Amino acid sequence: MLSRPRSTIARVVRAFATLSLAATVAVTSTVSAFAQNVPVVRDAEIEALVRAYARPIFRAAGLPEDGVDIVLVNDQSFNAFVAGSRLFINTGALMSAETPNEIIGVIAHEAGHIAGGHQQKLRNQLERAKTMAIIATLLGAGAMVAGATSKSRGLAGAGMGVAAGGGEMAQRSILAYQRTEEMTADRSAITYLNATGQSGLGMLKTFGRFQSALSLSGAQVDPYRISHPLPRERIANLEVLVKKSPYVEKVDPPALQQRHDMMRIKIAAYMGGQAAASRLMRKMPGSLASQYGDAQTSYLFGNLAGALAKTNALVKAQPKNPYFQELRGDILMKANKPKAAAEAYAKAVSLDPARSGLLPVSYGQALMAVGTPDSLEKAVVQINKGLARDRENAVGYRHLAQAYGELGNIPAADLATAEGHFYSGAYKDAKIFAMRAQMKMKRGEPGWIRAQDIINYAPSSKKK
């Protein structure tokens, strides 16, 4: 008589366990995905611009500038999210936003989550919800058992309802909490924008875009089953705050808007292709951004001579722009002119105010392609310089390993290979190469110690 209720109890408990696990994974899995599954985009120009957007906002939020990593995700949707100390922004958001202010508003909102400690609070709320659901499940289980022993179908059915309702109540509790935190982050964002003398109209435009998408979808949304406030609610709440701001009519500086336009066209060319870039260029006829997009598409789609001529014109217009020199280097590398490319990359490195780690690595690649012993030695110096600024650049370590290998420094090549695997999340391979490197190194020297750190590393995930 008890077997059926017990199997029902087990199903309810298993279902709740799955629900809890899904909620926890949604909060915690992104950091490991950074090394393994998230399609990360690296670009010195875009990273510098987004960092420039974020810098004053982080300062207003009381966040250390070097304490938050900004990661670009190759995804066409308009989205941004926080995981740990990383702020992820989709390239789709960057390309869709017509003004810097729209992206700055998104960054301000996510900064509100970080400054408010919302991730840890959500984990705590998940634990409380889990307790609520377990209690409800146990109460329901008791009712089901009592119903079975007394042959009361009504009591057994009520027990199942209590158990299922407990899970529903826990889920709604979590979603209500998340909606509250979203509203809090919105208010914090307006505070940061006011503190930095910027308008909140960009945030309103962003939420207007979400509302339009929701209206066009024709979806009937249960407000109790979503984790964010409905767009119309957010717009109504934000409008009041935005219109009170003395900076409501403040527009982005023309130079910043120009950089933003160039970023959008660059993303369109690389991610969306020639047609996507052309559509944007037609909206900015005669602008420097349009000329930049023309040079980019010429480079990407085969006309290297034309691309070089167009880029030389850009360099003439803005001789101190490091990213025009970077593009010139890219073109010359593709044209199999590594010596000239190295000169262009060297200029890019010297002009770069953001001190990106990516540009020295590109410079080092060009020096490697030159192929002389002297250029290889210089390549090692430049790539190490880049990696010192950008420690998690897995691709950079692979180039460094190749340069060391061509110079005959096998222990250093093995250690660089280990580093590349380590920052890619392939920890097993990283340990193998670290052990190979360590066997050829003197015990206690810096390389040996770093190899030992990799060997001793114990990842929280057991996937690799």
Solvent accessible surface area in square Angstrom, and as a share of the most:
residue,aa,sasa,rsa
1,M,167,0.74
2,L,60,0.30
3,S,85,0.55
4,R,195,0.71
5,P,18,0.12
6,R,147,0.54
7,S,49,0.32
8,T,12,0.07
9,I,34,0.17
10,A,38,0.29
11,R,130,0.47
12,V,30,0.17
13,V,74,0.42
14,R,145,0.53
15,A,63,0.49
16,F,23,0.10
17,A,54,0.42
18,T,90,0.52
19,L,65,0.32
20,S,24,0.15
21,L,115,0.57
22,A,58,0.45
23,A,29,0.23
24,T,60,0.35
25,V,68,0.39
26,A,79,0.61
27,V,23,0.14
28,T,59,0.35
29,S,46,0.30
30,T,21,0.12
31,V,69,0.39
32,S,48,0.31
33,A,17,0.13
34,F,47,0.20
35,A,31,0.24
36,Q,55,0.25
37,N,110,0.57
38,V,28,0.16
39,P,71,0.45
40,V,53,0.30
41,V,21,0.12
42,R,103,0.38
43,D,24,0.12
44,A,1,0.01
45,E,12,0.05
46,I,6,0.03
47,E,41,0.19
48,A,13,0.10
49,L,3,0.01
50,V,0,0.00
51,R,52,0.19
52,A,27,0.21
53,Y,3,0.01
54,A,0,0.00
55,R,82,0.30
56,P,41,0.26
57,I,0,0.00
58,F,1,0.00
59,R,158,0.58
60,A,40,0.31
61,A,17,0.13
62,G,66,0.64
63,L,26,0.13
64,P,83,0.52
65,E,71,0.32
66,D,132,0.69
67,G,32,0.31
68,V,4,0.02
69,D,65,0.34
70,I,26,0.13
71,V,10,0.05
72,L,2,0.01
73,V,9,0.05
74,N,67,0.35
75,D,59,0.30
76,Q,148,0.66
77,S,57,0.37
78,F,30,0.12
79,N,70,0.36
80,A,14,0.11
81,F,64,0.27
82,V,24,0.14
83,A,3,0.02
84,G,35,0.34
85,S,61,0.39
86,R,31,0.11
87,L,0,0.00
88,F,0,0.00
89,I,1,0.00
90,N,5,0.03
91,T,4,0.02
92,G,4,0.04
93,A,0,0.00
94,L,0,0.00
95,M,54,0.24
96,S,43,0.28
97,A,0,0.00
98,E,86,0.38
99,T,45,0.26
100,P,0,0.00
101,N,16,0.08
102,E,1,0.01
103,I,0,0.00
104,I,5,0.03
105,G,1,0.01
106,V,20,0.11
107,I,0,0.00
108,A,0,0.00
109,H,16,0.07
110,E,15,0.07
111,A,0,0.00
112,G,2,0.02
113,H,20,0.09
114,I,32,0.16
115,A,45,0.35
116,G,26,0.25
117,G,32,0.31
118,H,12,0.05
119,Q,36,0.16
120,Q,98,0.44
121,K,95,0.40
122,L,25,0.13
123,R,78,0.28
124,N,65,0.33
125,Q,25,0.11
126,L,24,0.12
127,E,107,0.48
128,R,129,0.47
129,A,5,0.04
130,K,83,0.35
131,T,73,0.42
132,M,64,0.28
133,A,0,0.00
134,I,71,0.36
135,I,93,0.47
136,A,9,0.07
137,T,10,0.06
138,L,117,0.58
139,L,118,0.59
140,G,0,0.00
141,A,12,0.09
142,G,41,0.40
143,A,24,0.18
144,M,5,0.02
145,V,57,0.33
146,A,43,0.33
147,G,1,0.01
148,A,14,0.11
149,T,89,0.52
150,S,72,0.46
151,K,163,0.69
152,S,41,0.26
153,R,221,0.81
154,G,58,0.56
155,L,77,0.38
156,A,25,0.20
157,G,39,0.38
158,A,54,0.42
159,G,0,0.00
160,M,93,0.42
161,G,43,0.41
162,V,66,0.38
163,A,2,0.02
164,A,67,0.52
165,G,35,0.33
166,G,2,0.02
167,G,15,0.15
168,E,54,0.24
169,M,101,0.45
170,A,4,0.03
171,Q,62,0.28
172,R,86,0.31
173,S,29,0.19
174,I,18,0.09
175,L,24,0.12
176,A,41,0.32
177,Y,40,0.15
178,Q,45,0.20
179,R,42,0.15
180,T,80,0.47
181,E,19,0.09
182,E,16,0.07
183,M,43,0.19
184,T,44,0.25
185,A,0,0.00
186,D,5,0.02
187,R,124,0.45
188,S,27,0.18
189,A,0,0.00
190,I,9,0.04
191,T,82,0.48
192,Y,22,0.08
193,L,1,0.01
194,N,50,0.26
195,A,74,0.57
196,T,41,0.24
197,G,12,0.12
198,Q,32,0.14
199,S,3,0.02
200,G,3,0.03
201,L,77,0.38
202,G,4,0.04
203,M,4,0.02
204,L,23,0.11
205,K,91,0.39
206,T,4,0.02
207,F,11,0.05
208,G,24,0.23
209,R,70,0.25
210,F,69,0.29
211,Q,62,0.28
212,S,61,0.40
213,A,61,0.48
214,L,54,0.27
215,S,82,0.53
216,L,157,0.78
217,S,75,0.49
218,G,55,0.53
219,A,55,0.43
220,Q,176,0.78
221,V,49,0.28
222,D,53,0.28
223,P,57,0.36
224,Y,127,0.48
225,R,121,0.44
226,I,43,0.22
227,S,31,0.20
228,H,82,0.37
229,P,7,0.04
230,L,7,0.04
231,P,18,0.11
232,R,141,0.51
233,E,76,0.34
234,R,13,0.05
235,I,30,0.15
236,A,56,0.44
237,N,66,0.34
238,L,2,0.01
239,E,65,0.29
240,V,84,0.48
241,L,56,0.28
242,V,1,0.00
243,K,141,0.60
244,K,151,0.64
245,S,8,0.05
246,P,113,0.71
247,Y,79,0.30
248,V,29,0.17
249,E,137,0.61
250,K,114,0.48
251,V,122,0.70
252,D,26,0.13
253,P,78,0.49
254,P,117,0.74
255,A,72,0.56
256,L,37,0.19
257,Q,44,0.20
258,Q,62,0.27
259,R,89,0.32
260,H,0,0.00
261,D,24,0.13
262,M,4,0.02
263,M,1,0.00
264,R,23,0.08
265,I,0,0.00
266,K,13,0.06
267,I,5,0.03
268,A,1,0.00
269,A,2,0.02
270,Y,94,0.36
271,M,67,0.30
272,G,40,0.38
273,G,21,0.20
274,Q,95,0.42
275,A,65,0.50
276,A,11,0.09
277,A,0,0.00
278,S,34,0.22
279,R,131,0.48
280,L,14,0.07
281,M,33,0.15
282,R,165,0.60
283,K,148,0.63
284,M,27,0.12
285,P,107,0.67
286,G,70,0.67
287,S,39,0.25
288,L,24,0.12
289,A,2,0.01
290,S,15,0.10
291,Q,83,0.37
292,Y,1,0.00
293,G,0,0.00
294,D,52,0.27
295,A,0,0.00
296,Q,1,0.01
297,T,9,0.05
298,S,13,0.08
299,Y,32,0.12
300,L,48,0.24
301,F,101,0.42
302,G,56,0.54
303,N,80,0.41
304,L,43,0.21
305,A,82,0.64
306,G,17,0.17
307,A,0,0.00
308,L,40,0.20
309,A,63,0.49
310,K,69,0.29
311,T,0,0.00
312,N,61,0.32
313,A,56,0.44
314,L,1,0.01
315,V,26,0.15
316,K,174,0.74
317,A,62,0.48
318,Q,57,0.25
319,P,83,0.52
320,K,162,0.68
321,N,18,0.09
322,P,9,0.06
323,Y,17,0.06
324,F,0,0.00
325,Q,11,0.05
326,E,23,0.10
327,L,5,0.02
328,R,62,0.23
329,G,0,0.00
330,D,37,0.19
331,I,1,0.01
332,L,6,0.03
333,M,62,0.28
334,K,104,0.44
335,A,35,0.27
336,N,127,0.65
337,K,108,0.46
338,P,29,0.18
339,K,144,0.61
340,A,35,0.27
341,A,0,0.00
342,A,7,0.05
343,E,101,0.45
344,A,0,0.00
345,Y,9,0.03
346,A,33,0.25
347,K,105,0.44
348,A,0,0.00
349,V,19,0.11
350,S,89,0.58
351,L,55,0.27
352,D,10,0.05
353,P,116,0.73
354,A,50,0.38
355,R,150,0.55
356,S,16,0.10
357,G,6,0.06
358,L,28,0.14
359,L,1,0.00
360,P,0,0.00
361,V,8,0.04
362,S,26,0.17
363,Y,37,0.14
364,G,0,0.00
365,Q,61,0.27
366,A,0,0.00
367,L,15,0.08
368,M,19,0.08
369,A,55,0.43
370,V,51,0.30
371,G,44,0.42
372,T,64,0.37
373,P,102,0.64
374,D,86,0.44
375,S,7,0.05
376,L,13,0.06
377,E,96,0.43
378,K,106,0.45
379,A,0,0.00
380,V,16,0.09
381,V,95,0.55
382,Q,31,0.14
383,I,0,0.00
384,N,59,0.30
385,K,73,0.31
386,G,0,0.00
387,L,10,0.05
388,A,90,0.70
389,R,70,0.26
390,D,23,0.12
391,R,142,0.52
392,E,75,0.34
393,N,12,0.06
394,A,15,0.12
395,V,82,0.47
396,G,0,0.00
397,Y,18,0.07
398,R,114,0.42
399,H,38,0.17
400,L,9,0.04
401,A,13,0.10
402,Q,97,0.43
403,A,0,0.00
404,Y,39,0.15
405,G,31,0.29
406,E,93,0.42
407,L,58,0.29
408,G,54,0.52
409,N,65,0.33
410,I,78,0.40
411,P,33,0.21
412,A,18,0.14
413,A,12,0.09
414,D,8,0.04
415,L,25,0.12
416,A,4,0.03
417,T,31,0.18
418,A,0,0.00
419,E,17,0.08
420,G,1,0.01
421,H,45,0.20
422,F,30,0.12
423,Y,37,0.14
424,S,30,0.19
425,G,0,0.00
426,A,18,0.14
427,Y,32,0.12
428,K,142,0.60
429,D,58,0.30
430,A,0,0.00
431,K,47,0.20
432,I,75,0.38
433,F,47,0.20
434,A,0,0.00
435,M,93,0.41
436,R,108,0.39
437,A,0,0.00
438,Q,27,0.12
439,M,162,0.72
440,K,105,0.44
441,M,34,0.15
442,K,158,0.67
443,R,188,0.69
444,G,44,0.42
445,E,66,0.30
446,P,113,0.71
447,G,16,0.15
448,W,36,0.13
449,I,87,0.44
450,R,45,0.17
451,A,0,0.00
452,Q,51,0.23
453,D,72,0.38
454,I,1,0.01
455,I,38,0.19
456,N,99,0.51
457,Y,83,0.31
458,A,81,0.63
459,P,20,0.13
460,S,117,0.75
461,S,31,0.20
462,K,174,0.74
463,K,161,0.68
464,K,110,0.47
